[in-house]
Amino acid sequence: MKSQQTAQTMKPATAAKKLGVYLEATPAEFREGVVSRAELNALQTDPPEWLRELRRDGPHPRPVVAAKLGVSNSGLARGGITEPLTTEQIEALKAENPEWLRKERATQAEVRKEAARLKERKAEQGDRPSP
């Protein structure tokens, strides 16, 4: 007996997260339906104009804002950024370069440096023979 496969679907919030866009800024038909895996793949490979525009101009979700500013999500919160920002607002923040942003970027750089050091140390330990 052959089982019938059903299309895998996801909630719009999940699809928006995978697409890197702010759900509330997407069209109503996207927010109100479900998205199949095939539809998500189609959106990723050949994005419609609304998706290209959202990715280019925003508003962007927190993880995208954090990445564009070079800080962590927690760093955004410490800096008082709790709402989605547009590309224009992000560029303005970069130009202004407030103290909290400089501090959070430095913190993020230290975190990356430490992660690289630990990765290198682990690789070195993996190369050594066991006693």
Secondary structure, 3 states (H helix, E strand, C coil): CCCCCCCCEECHHHHHHHHCCCHHHCCHHHHHCCEEHHHHHHHHHCCCHHHHHHHHHCCECHHHHHHHHCCCHHHHHHCCCCCCECHHHHHHHHHHCCHHHHHHHHHHHHHHHHHHHHHHHHHHHHHCCCC
